Amino acid sequence: MASLSDFMNRHQVEWRESNVSLTDMGTWRGDPYPWIVPRNLWEEGLWPGIRRSSDNPLATYLTRSGVQKHSGVHNLKSSWILCANLYFPFRKSDHDRNLLASFLRQHVARQIESLDAIELEYSGDGDLHPSQLLGETGGSRGAGQTSPDLGLVVNGGRGLAFVESKFTERDFSNCSARNHEGSAEREGNPDPDRCNHPLAVLGDPAGQCHQSAWGRRYWNHLAAVADRDALAAMPCCPAARRGYQLFRQTALAEGIAQSGKYDLTVSAVAVDGRNDNLNGCLRKLGLSDLRGWRTVFRGRAIFAVFTHQQWVGWVRENDREGRWSEWLSWIGDRYAI
């Protein structure tokens, strides 16, 4: 059975024939691919309602907010562009944010009453900035720090919901410190085998987790809320193999929740419902699907999973005025949803 990635290779090549102005192939790491467009044409992969010529231009938002777009935005399979196409358009008006808020209340957290702002590559300020909260120095929104794809300000500013958006990816990557050989900026990991003893890591993060040697503070927020039984059943630290991004976003959300500055904090994942590889990527940790992640850390932050198909279906069923009919048609063609 073909993977979602293989299916989308073919689908995006077909889509670009009628929707991209040039047939030249773009490149990734020096190699050309037909589903990648030349870098200067990256906006041709955007829904027209958020291109430069629109009244809600993504490029202008990126400049004003200091967000760095992902390096692969010219890849028609980019999950970052998919996130922008699916969720960024709904930031403009109360009416449109209310539509997304009603979906979040149904599929993410029933405590969500309103949606006040939609931000890309969210980053807090002051004590809640990733450099302070997580020890991730030298980064920026979109590069080198834990910046959720979507940061949703909810309930009149009293709540935050973070969303990591995925598309054709197979997993949430491996821990960057596990097999790090060392560099001028960071020392190498002297004993990667430590990662294979999750309870030892939990008991002594400073001595057993190489992220701590780099000054990262993930376990500062997660150690007290980790489920010992869940970790005891795992063959390695939950961040070590395929769960690193989930681990970091959970630490961010839990750290913010523990600060007491918000009444509600949510860490969510939005996935393509057809991506069986991603949904099952944590099986070697003993988790049958992504929703099982909520059993690993039982803190104040809520964990949720929803699919892009659920969101598009919600718009289709609840956009009674037909405001989003053109968007629905375009999204259907672009992503076969």
C-alpha positions as CSV (number, residue, x, y, z in Angstrom):
1,M,0.0,0.0,0.0
2,A,1.4,3.4,-1.0
3,S,2.2,5.8,1.7
4,L,0.6,9.3,1.9
5,S,4.0,10.8,0.9
6,D,4.1,8.7,-2.3
7,F,0.4,9.5,-3.1
8,M,1.1,13.2,-2.6
9,N,4.2,13.1,-4.8
10,R,1.9,12.2,-7.7
11,H,-1.0,14.4,-6.6
12,Q,1.1,17.6,-6.3
13,V,2.8,17.0,-9.6
14,E,-0.6,16.9,-11.2
15,W,-1.8,19.9,-9.3
16,R,1.1,22.1,-10.3
17,E,0.4,21.5,-14.0
18,S,-2.6,23.8,-13.8
19,N,-1.6,26.0,-10.9
20,V,2.1,26.9,-11.1
21,S,3.4,29.3,-13.7
22,L,6.7,27.5,-14.5
23,T,7.5,23.8,-15.1
24,D,11.1,24.2,-13.8
25,M,11.8,21.8,-11.0
26,G,12.9,23.3,-7.7
27,T,15.6,21.6,-5.6
28,W,16.1,20.3,-2.1
29,R,19.6,19.7,-0.8
30,G,20.9,20.0,-4.3
31,D,18.5,17.5,-6.0
32,P,15.6,18.4,-8.2
33,Y,12.1,17.1,-7.6
34,P,8.9,17.6,-9.7
35,W,6.8,18.4,-6.6
36,I,9.2,21.2,-5.6
37,V,8.8,24.6,-7.4
38,P,11.6,27.2,-7.8
39,R,12.1,29.0,-4.5
40,N,11.0,32.3,-5.8
41,L,7.6,30.8,-6.7
42,W,6.8,29.6,-3.2
43,E,3.7,31.8,-2.9
44,E,2.1,29.9,-5.8
45,G,1.5,27.1,-3.4
46,L,-0.6,29.4,-1.1
47,W,-4.3,29.8,-1.2
48,P,-4.9,33.0,-3.2
49,G,-6.6,34.6,-0.2
50,I,-3.3,34.8,1.7
51,R,-0.9,35.7,-1.2
52,R,0.6,39.2,-1.5
53,S,-2.2,40.5,-3.7
54,S,-4.8,39.6,-1.0
55,D,-6.1,41.6,2.0
56,N,-4.6,39.0,4.4
57,P,-1.1,38.5,3.0
58,L,1.0,35.9,4.7
59,A,4.3,37.5,3.6
60,T,3.4,40.8,5.3
61,Y,2.5,39.0,8.5
62,L,5.9,37.2,8.4
63,T,7.7,40.5,8.0
64,R,5.8,42.4,10.7
65,S,5.9,39.5,13.3
66,G,9.5,38.5,12.7
67,V,8.6,35.0,11.8
68,Q,11.0,33.0,9.7
69,K,9.3,30.8,7.2
70,H,10.5,27.3,6.8
71,S,13.2,26.5,4.4
72,G,11.0,24.0,2.5
73,V,8.1,26.3,1.7
74,H,8.7,25.8,-2.1
75,N,8.0,22.1,-1.6
76,L,4.3,21.5,-2.5
77,K,4.2,18.9,0.2
78,S,5.4,21.3,2.9
79,S,3.5,20.8,6.2
80,W,4.2,24.4,7.1
81,I,2.5,25.7,3.9
82,L,-0.4,23.3,4.5
83,C,-0.8,24.8,8.0
84,A,-0.8,28.3,6.6
85,N,-3.4,27.3,3.9
86,L,-5.7,25.6,6.3
87,Y,-5.7,27.8,9.4
88,F,-4.1,31.2,8.7
89,P,-7.0,32.4,6.5
90,F,-9.4,32.3,9.5
91,R,-7.6,35.0,11.6
92,K,-9.2,38.0,9.9
93,S,-12.6,38.4,11.6
94,D,-14.6,37.5,14.7
95,H,-16.9,35.4,12.5
96,D,-14.1,33.3,11.0
97,R,-12.3,32.9,14.3
98,N,-15.6,31.8,15.9
99,L,-15.9,29.1,13.3
100,L,-12.5,27.7,14.3
101,A,-13.2,28.2,18.0
102,S,-16.3,26.0,17.7
103,F,-14.2,23.3,16.1
104,L,-11.5,23.5,18.8
105,R,-14.2,23.3,21.5
106,Q,-15.5,20.1,19.9
107,H,-12.2,18.4,18.9
108,V,-9.5,19.8,21.1
109,A,-10.7,21.1,24.5
110,R,-14.3,21.8,25.7
111,Q,-13.0,24.7,27.8
112,I,-12.2,26.8,24.7
113,E,-14.9,29.5,24.6
114,S,-13.5,31.9,22.1
115,L,-10.5,32.4,19.7
116,D,-8.9,35.8,19.9
117,A,-5.8,35.5,17.8
118,I,-4.0,33.1,15.5
119,E,-0.2,33.3,15.4
120,L,2.3,31.3,13.4
121,E,5.5,30.0,15.1
122,Y,4.3,31.2,18.5
123,S,6.8,32.4,21.0
124,G,6.0,33.9,24.5
125,D,7.7,36.8,26.1
126,G,9.9,37.4,29.1
127,D,10.0,34.4,31.4
128,L,7.8,32.4,29.0
129,H,10.2,32.9,26.0
130,P,11.8,29.6,25.0
131,S,15.3,30.9,25.9
132,Q,14.2,31.3,29.5
133,L,11.6,28.6,29.9
134,L,13.3,25.9,27.9
135,G,17.0,27.1,27.8
136,E,16.8,27.3,24.0
137,T,19.2,30.2,23.3
138,G,20.1,31.7,20.0
139,G,16.8,30.9,18.3
140,S,13.9,32.9,16.8
141,R,10.3,32.3,15.8
142,G,10.6,29.6,13.2
143,A,14.2,28.6,13.7
144,G,16.3,27.1,16.5
145,Q,13.7,27.1,19.2
146,T,10.4,25.4,20.1
147,S,7.9,27.6,18.3
148,P,4.6,25.7,17.7
149,D,3.3,26.0,14.1
150,L,0.1,27.6,15.5
151,G,-0.3,29.6,18.7
152,L,-4.0,30.2,19.4
153,V,-4.9,32.8,22.0
154,V,-8.2,31.8,23.5
155,N,-10.8,32.7,26.1
156,G,-10.1,36.5,26.1
157,G,-6.3,36.0,26.5
158,R,-6.7,33.6,29.5
159,G,-5.7,30.5,27.5
160,L,-3.2,29.3,24.9
161,A,-3.5,26.3,22.5
162,F,-0.4,25.2,20.6
163,V,-0.7,23.1,17.4
164,E,2.1,21.2,15.7
165,S,0.9,20.6,12.2
166,K,2.1,17.6,10.2
167,F,1.4,16.4,6.7
168,T,3.4,13.6,5.0
169,E,6.1,13.3,7.7
170,R,6.7,9.8,9.1
171,D,7.5,10.8,12.7
172,F,8.3,13.7,15.1
173,S,12.1,13.3,14.7
174,N,14.7,11.9,17.1
175,C,16.3,13.8,19.9
176,S,19.0,16.1,18.6
177,A,21.4,15.3,21.5
178,R,21.1,11.5,21.4
179,N,23.8,10.8,18.8
180,H,25.4,14.2,18.6
181,E,29.1,14.0,17.8
182,G,29.9,17.4,19.0
183,S,30.6,20.8,17.5
184,A,32.2,24.1,18.4
185,E,28.9,25.2,20.0
186,R,27.9,21.9,21.7
187,E,29.7,19.0,23.3
188,G,29.0,15.6,21.9
189,N,27.1,13.0,23.8
190,P,29.6,10.8,25.7
191,D,27.1,8.0,26.4
192,P,24.0,7.7,24.1
193,D,23.1,4.4,25.9
194,R,21.7,6.5,28.7
195,C,18.8,7.3,26.5
196,N,17.7,3.7,26.7
197,H,17.0,3.9,30.4
198,P,14.0,6.2,30.7
199,L,13.5,5.8,34.5
200,A,17.2,6.7,35.1
201,V,16.7,9.7,32.9
202,L,13.6,10.7,34.9
203,G,15.4,10.2,38.2
204,D,18.5,12.3,37.2
205,P,17.9,14.4,34.1
206,A,21.0,16.6,34.9
207,G,23.3,13.5,34.8
208,Q,21.5,11.2,32.4
209,C,20.0,13.6,29.7
210,H,22.5,15.2,27.4
211,Q,19.9,18.0,26.6
212,S,20.6,19.1,30.2
213,A,24.3,19.4,29.4
214,W,23.3,21.8,26.7
215,G,21.3,23.9,29.2
216,R,17.9,22.7,28.0
217,R,15.2,22.7,30.6
218,Y,12.7,20.3,29.2
219,W,12.8,17.9,32.2
220,N,12.5,20.8,34.6
221,H,8.8,21.0,33.6
222,L,8.1,17.4,32.8
223,A,9.8,15.3,35.5
224,A,7.2,15.9,38.1
225,V,4.3,15.1,35.8
226,A,5.8,12.0,34.1
227,D,3.9,8.8,34.5
228,R,6.5,6.3,35.9
229,D,4.6,3.2,34.8
230,A,4.4,4.6,31.3
231,L,8.1,5.3,31.2
232,A,9.1,2.0,32.8
233,A,7.4,0.2,29.9
234,M,9.3,2.1,27.2
235,P,12.6,1.0,25.7
236,C,14.0,4.5,25.7
237,C,13.4,8.1,26.7
238,P,10.2,9.2,24.9
239,A,12.1,12.0,23.2
240,A,14.9,9.7,21.9
241,R,13.2,8.1,18.9
242,R,10.4,9.7,16.9
243,G,8.9,11.7,19.6
244,Y,11.3,14.6,20.1
245,Q,9.0,17.4,18.8
246,L,6.1,16.2,20.9
247,F,8.4,16.1,23.9
248,R,9.5,19.7,23.4
249,Q,6.1,21.1,22.7
250,T,4.7,19.3,25.8
251,A,7.5,20.8,27.9
252,L,6.7,24.3,26.5
253,A,3.0,23.9,27.2
254,E,3.5,22.4,30.7
255,G,6.0,25.1,31.6
256,I,3.6,27.8,30.7
257,A,0.8,26.0,32.5
258,Q,2.9,25.8,35.6
259,S,3.6,29.5,35.5
260,G,0.0,30.2,36.5
261,K,-0.3,33.0,33.9
262,Y,-3.1,31.2,32.0
263,D,-6.2,29.3,33.0
264,L,-5.9,26.9,30.1
265,T,-2.9,25.5,28.2
266,V,-3.2,23.0,25.4
267,S,-0.6,21.1,23.3
268,A,-2.3,19.7,20.2
269,V,-1.2,17.9,17.0
270,A,-2.9,18.3,13.7
271,V,-2.3,15.4,11.3
272,D,-3.5,14.1,8.0
273,G,-5.9,11.3,8.7
274,R,-4.5,9.2,5.9
275,N,-0.9,9.2,7.3
276,D,-0.8,5.8,9.0
277,N,3.0,6.0,9.3
278,L,2.8,9.1,11.5
279,N,-0.1,7.9,13.5
280,G,1.7,4.7,14.4
281,C,5.2,6.2,14.8
282,L,5.2,5.8,18.6
283,R,4.4,2.1,18.6
284,K,8.0,1.1,19.6
285,L,7.4,3.3,22.7
286,G,4.4,1.1,23.4
287,L,1.9,3.7,22.3
288,S,-0.6,2.3,19.7
289,D,-1.4,5.8,18.3
290,L,-0.6,9.4,18.8
291,R,-3.4,9.9,21.4
292,G,-1.4,7.6,23.7
293,W,1.0,10.4,24.3
294,R,-1.4,11.9,26.8
295,T,-0.6,8.9,29.1
296,V,3.1,9.7,29.3
297,F,2.8,13.2,31.0
298,R,-0.2,13.9,33.2
299,G,0.3,17.6,34.0
300,R,-1.8,20.7,33.7
301,A,-1.5,21.1,30.0
302,I,-4.1,19.2,27.9
303,F,-2.9,17.0,25.0
304,A,-5.1,16.5,22.0
305,V,-5.0,15.2,18.4
306,F,-7.2,16.1,15.5
307,T,-7.0,15.7,11.7
308,H,-7.0,18.2,8.9
309,Q,-9.9,16.3,7.4
310,Q,-12.0,16.9,10.6
311,W,-11.3,20.7,10.3
312,V,-12.2,20.9,6.6
313,G,-15.3,18.8,7.2
314,W,-16.3,21.1,10.0
315,V,-16.1,24.2,7.7
316,R,-18.0,22.3,5.0
317,E,-20.8,21.5,7.5
318,N,-20.9,24.8,9.4
319,D,-20.2,27.5,6.8
320,R,-23.9,28.0,6.2
321,E,-23.4,31.4,4.5
322,G,-21.0,29.9,1.9
323,R,-18.2,32.3,2.9
324,W,-15.6,29.6,2.5
325,S,-16.9,27.8,-0.6
326,E,-14.0,28.9,-2.8
327,W,-11.5,27.9,-0.1
328,L,-13.1,24.5,0.3
329,S,-12.9,23.9,-3.5
330,W,-9.3,25.1,-3.6
331,I,-8.2,23.0,-0.6
332,G,-10.0,20.0,-2.1
333,D,-8.0,20.3,-5.3
334,R,-4.7,21.1,-3.6
335,Y,-4.7,18.3,-1.0
336,A,-7.4,15.9,-2.1
337,I,-9.4,16.6,1.0
